[in-house]
Amino acid sequence: MTKRILVVEDTADNREIIRDMLDAAGYAMIAAVNGVEGVRLAESEKPDLILMDMQMPEIDGYEATRQIKAMPALAHIPIIAVTSYALAGDEAKTRAAGCDDYVAKPFSPRLLMQKIRKHIG
């Protein structure tokens, strides 16, 4: 069965790049354009993994991650922060919100795929 990845990202170009990468690797992508939609789709779709942007409209990725991890049915889903926040302490902040891993933008497709495979194969 194809693994499904929820990509919560407000920038269309970034969604397109990630979609192409995931398609080439044999993963199915579900897209959300803001944190509110990301939480809703996480609940309804129960993806195998979530790629979460941290800076978005509605609610940011930190709050969306906290809400997802607070739901017992979703808490096990790995969340990888994919964010332009790349200063000292930013990775720790994403992990404190509940993210399981972290990739800084602009990201290396190879590094992102390594982290995805580490969490879901």
N, C-alpha and C positions, 0 to 999 in steps of 0.2 A: 504494500500500500504506500502511495506517495505521501511523504511527510509534508505537512502544511505549515507555512510560516506567515505569521501576521506581521506586516510591515506598517508601523505607525510613523508616518513621515509626511510633513506638510508641503514639502517641495517636490513638485511634479518631476523635475529632472532627476532628483535622487531616487524617487520611486521607480522611474524608468530604468535607471542604471541597475538598481537592485533586482528588479524584475528580470532583466536580461541575464544577470548573473545566476539567479536562482533557477530560471528556466533551463539554462545550460547545464546546471548541476542536477537537474531532475526533481527539484522541489516545486511545490505549488505555492503561489503567493496570494495572500488575502491582503488588500490594501485599506488603510484608514488614513484620513487626511488631518486628523487632530486627536487629542487625547480622549475626548468624550466618545468619539466614534471607535477609538481603539479599545476602550474598556467595554463598550457594547459588543463589538465584534469578538473580543476575547471570550465574553460570556456565551455568545450564541454559537461561535464556531469552534471553540476549544482547540486552538492550534497546537502544534507540537513545539513551537518556539515563537518568540516575539522579538522583533528588532524594533527598538524604541528610540525615536528621536527625543531629545530632552527639551528642546525649545520649540514650542508649538502654541497655536491659539487655543482658545477654550480652556483646557487645563493642560499644564505642561507634562512632560514625560515623567517627572518625579512623582507627581500626584497620580497620574494614570497607573504607574507601576505600583504605588502604595495601594491603590484601590484594587488592582488585579490580585496582588499578593495577599490581600486581606480576605479574599473569597476562598473558602476551603476547596472548592472544586477546581480552582485555577492556580492555587499557590505553588503547585509542583511545576508549572510551565516555566522553562528557563526564559529569562528576559536578558537580551544583550542591548546595552545602551550603545547607540550609534550617534555620536554627537560632536558638534563643533566646540563644545566645552572641553578644552584640552590643557587647562592650567593645572598647576600643582593643587592637589586636593579635589579636583573635579571627579576623578575616578572613585575616590572614597565616598564622595557625595552621592554618586549613582548607586553604589553598593549599599549605602545606608538607606536609600529609598527602596531597596529590594532587588536591584539588578544583579544578575548572576555573573555578568561579564561586561566588558567595556571595549569599544573601538572608537578612536578619535577620527573625525573628518578633517581633511579628506582621507578616506580610508583606502587601504590596499585591499583589492578584491581577494587576493590570496589569503591575507590575514583574516578577513571577515569569514571566508569559507572555512578556514581552519577552526575558528571559534564555533561556527555553526555545527560543524562535524563533531567537535569535541562534546557538544551538548546533545545532539540528536542523531549523530551518525550520518 
